[in-house]
Amino acid sequence: MTITAETLDKIDFNKSAGLVPAIIQDATSGRVLMLGYMNDAAVSNTLATGQVTFFSRSKNRLWVKGESSGHYLQLQSMMIDCDADTLLVQATPSGPVCHTGQSTCFGDDFQALSFLGHLEGVVQNRFDHPSGQSYTSSLFKAGLDKIIQKVGEEAIEVVIEAKNDDKDLFLGELADLTFHILVLLRAKGIRLEEVIDVLRKRHQ
């Protein structure tokens, strides 16, 4: 069941002294990012603000993930399991999730598709928190026309390198195009997951 402000009372907080475990999953890649605990106030704050909030057992207070690092988790959906005592929270990270600097609390040994979801989060972070030292931020500052131009230029370079036999150069141009497509998606307010959904429907 999907949890909203109207269905908050469906969560069983009584089994574990007012807390329920919350599994945090990358909304794009499906990768498990971390495990935290929520009470009713943490769930309510998550739903109200869109930023994943936990109850810190060590600090004995609500804790917004990213409040210190700036690497927030943007809520996409929240569901309860069949026993109503565990939450599955799908979110979009805006940077590394683990305090060690790794993408997840379970280490950085992950598949290529998962990295695209991570990279999308990095692009989102540059959009939300512009930096004068960031190339990505400079693209957003330049505007949509500049971003579209860059995608076009990179696409042409991919075509050119496809005619040659240098694999490394070809892969490099493909990587450049993929990155700029992620920037264009963010500029248009579209998530990579939406593109994947179109591909999934076509495959069916």
C-alpha positions as CSV (number, residue, x, y, z in Angstrom):
1,M,0.0,0.0,0.0
2,T,1.2,3.5,-0.9
3,I,1.5,5.8,2.1
4,T,0.1,9.3,2.0
5,A,-1.0,11.8,4.6
6,E,-4.4,10.2,4.4
7,T,-3.1,6.6,4.9
8,L,-0.6,7.3,7.6
9,D,-2.6,5.5,10.2
10,K,-2.1,2.2,8.3
11,I,1.5,2.0,9.6
12,D,1.9,-0.2,12.7
13,F,4.2,1.7,15.0
14,N,3.4,-0.3,18.0
15,K,5.5,-3.4,17.4
16,S,8.8,-1.7,17.9
17,A,8.2,1.1,20.4
18,G,7.0,3.6,17.9
19,L,9.6,3.0,15.2
20,V,9.5,1.2,11.9
21,P,12.5,0.3,9.7
22,A,12.6,2.2,6.4
23,I,14.5,0.7,3.5
24,I,15.6,3.4,1.1
25,Q,15.8,2.5,-2.5
26,D,17.0,4.5,-5.5
27,A,13.9,5.3,-7.5
28,T,15.7,5.1,-10.8
29,S,18.0,2.1,-10.4
30,G,16.2,0.1,-7.7
31,R,19.4,-0.1,-5.8
32,V,19.1,-0.3,-2.0
33,L,20.8,2.9,-0.5
34,M,20.5,2.6,3.2
35,L,18.3,1.5,6.2
36,G,16.9,4.0,8.7
37,Y,14.1,4.2,11.2
38,M,11.0,6.4,11.2
39,N,8.4,7.3,13.8
40,D,5.1,8.9,12.9
41,A,6.6,12.4,13.0
42,A,9.4,11.4,10.6
43,V,6.9,9.9,8.1
44,S,4.7,13.0,8.3
45,N,7.7,15.3,7.7
46,T,8.9,13.2,4.8
47,L,5.5,13.4,3.2
48,A,5.1,17.1,3.9
49,T,8.5,18.3,2.7
50,G,9.5,15.6,0.1
51,Q,12.8,15.2,1.9
52,V,13.3,11.8,3.5
53,T,13.4,12.2,7.3
54,F,14.3,9.7,9.9
55,F,14.2,9.4,13.7
56,S,17.8,9.3,15.0
57,R,18.0,6.9,17.9
58,S,21.4,8.2,18.9
59,K,20.4,11.9,18.8
60,N,16.8,11.2,19.9
61,R,15.3,13.6,17.4
62,L,14.1,13.9,13.8
63,W,16.9,13.9,11.3
64,V,16.6,15.0,7.7
65,K,19.0,13.0,5.6
66,G,21.5,15.5,4.1
67,E,20.9,18.2,6.7
68,S,24.7,18.3,7.3
69,S,26.1,17.1,4.0
70,G,23.6,18.7,1.6
71,H,23.1,15.2,0.0
72,Y,19.3,15.0,0.4
73,L,17.0,12.1,-0.5
74,Q,14.0,13.4,-2.5
75,L,10.9,11.3,-1.9
76,Q,9.3,9.6,-4.9
77,S,7.0,7.1,-3.1
78,M,6.5,5.3,0.2
79,M,4.9,1.9,0.7
80,I,4.3,-0.5,3.6
81,D,4.8,-4.2,3.5
82,C,2.1,-6.9,4.1
83,D,2.6,-6.7,7.9
84,A,2.4,-2.9,7.9
85,D,5.5,-2.6,10.0
86,T,8.3,-1.9,7.4
87,L,8.5,0.9,4.9
88,L,10.0,0.9,1.4
89,V,10.9,4.4,0.5
90,Q,11.8,5.2,-3.1
91,A,13.9,8.4,-3.4
92,T,16.3,10.2,-5.7
93,P,19.6,11.0,-4.0
94,S,21.3,14.3,-4.7
95,G,24.8,12.9,-3.8
96,P,26.5,10.1,-2.0
97,V,24.2,8.6,0.6
98,C,26.8,7.1,3.0
99,H,28.8,9.2,5.4
100,T,31.9,7.5,4.0
101,G,31.3,9.2,0.7
102,Q,30.1,6.1,-1.1
103,S,26.9,6.0,-3.1
104,T,25.2,3.6,-0.7
105,C,25.8,2.3,2.9
106,F,26.4,-1.1,1.3
107,G,29.4,-0.1,-0.8
108,D,30.0,1.1,-4.3
109,D,30.2,-2.3,-6.0
110,F,27.2,-1.8,-8.3
111,Q,26.2,-2.4,-11.9
112,A,26.4,0.2,-14.7
113,L,22.7,0.9,-14.8
114,S,22.8,1.8,-11.1
115,F,25.5,4.3,-11.8
116,L,23.3,6.1,-14.2
117,G,20.8,6.6,-11.4
118,H,23.7,7.9,-9.2
119,L,24.9,10.3,-11.9
120,E,21.3,11.6,-12.3
121,G,21.4,12.4,-8.6
122,V,24.7,14.3,-9.0
123,V,23.2,16.3,-11.9
124,Q,20.1,17.1,-9.7
125,N,22.4,18.3,-6.9
126,R,24.2,20.7,-9.3
127,F,20.8,22.0,-10.4
128,D,19.6,22.5,-6.8
129,H,22.9,23.8,-5.5
130,P,24.7,25.7,-8.2
131,S,28.5,26.1,-8.0
132,G,30.7,28.4,-9.9
133,Q,33.3,25.7,-10.1
134,S,30.8,23.1,-11.7
135,Y,30.6,22.6,-15.4
136,T,27.1,21.1,-15.0
137,S,25.9,24.2,-13.0
138,S,27.3,26.4,-15.8
139,L,25.2,24.5,-18.3
140,F,22.0,25.1,-16.3
141,K,23.0,28.8,-15.9
142,A,23.5,29.1,-19.7
143,G,19.9,27.9,-20.3
144,L,18.0,25.3,-22.3
145,D,19.3,26.4,-25.7
146,K,22.9,25.9,-24.7
147,I,22.1,22.5,-23.3
148,I,20.3,21.5,-26.5
149,Q,23.3,22.7,-28.5
150,K,25.7,20.6,-26.5
151,V,23.6,17.5,-26.9
152,G,23.5,18.1,-30.7
153,E,27.3,18.6,-30.8
154,E,27.9,15.4,-28.8
155,A,25.6,13.4,-31.0
156,I,27.5,14.5,-34.1
157,E,30.8,13.6,-32.5
158,V,29.4,10.1,-31.7
159,V,28.4,9.7,-35.3
160,I,31.8,10.8,-36.5
161,E,33.7,8.4,-34.1
162,A,31.3,5.6,-35.1
163,K,32.9,5.7,-38.6
164,N,36.4,5.3,-37.2
165,D,38.0,2.3,-35.4
166,D,39.2,3.9,-32.2
167,K,37.0,2.3,-29.5
168,D,38.3,4.5,-26.7
169,L,37.4,7.7,-28.5
170,F,34.0,6.2,-29.5
171,L,33.2,5.3,-25.9
172,G,34.3,8.7,-24.7
173,E,32.0,10.5,-27.1
174,L,29.1,8.1,-26.1
175,A,29.8,8.9,-22.4
176,D,29.8,12.7,-23.2
177,L,26.5,12.3,-25.0
178,T,24.9,10.3,-22.2
179,F,26.0,12.9,-19.6
180,H,24.6,15.8,-21.6
181,I,21.3,13.9,-22.1
182,L,21.0,13.6,-18.3
183,V,21.5,17.4,-18.1
184,L,18.9,18.0,-20.7
185,L,16.4,15.7,-18.9
186,R,16.9,17.7,-15.7
187,A,16.5,21.0,-17.5
188,K,13.2,19.7,-19.0
189,G,12.0,18.4,-15.6
190,I,12.0,14.8,-16.8
191,R,13.5,11.9,-14.8
192,L,15.5,9.0,-16.4
193,E,12.9,6.6,-14.9
194,E,10.3,8.1,-17.3
195,V,12.4,7.3,-20.3
196,I,13.0,3.8,-19.0
197,D,9.2,3.4,-18.5
198,V,8.7,4.2,-22.2
199,L,11.3,1.6,-23.2
200,R,9.7,-0.9,-20.9
201,K,6.2,-0.4,-22.4
202,R,7.6,-0.7,-25.9
203,H,9.3,-3.9,-25.0
204,Q,6.0,-5.3,-23.8
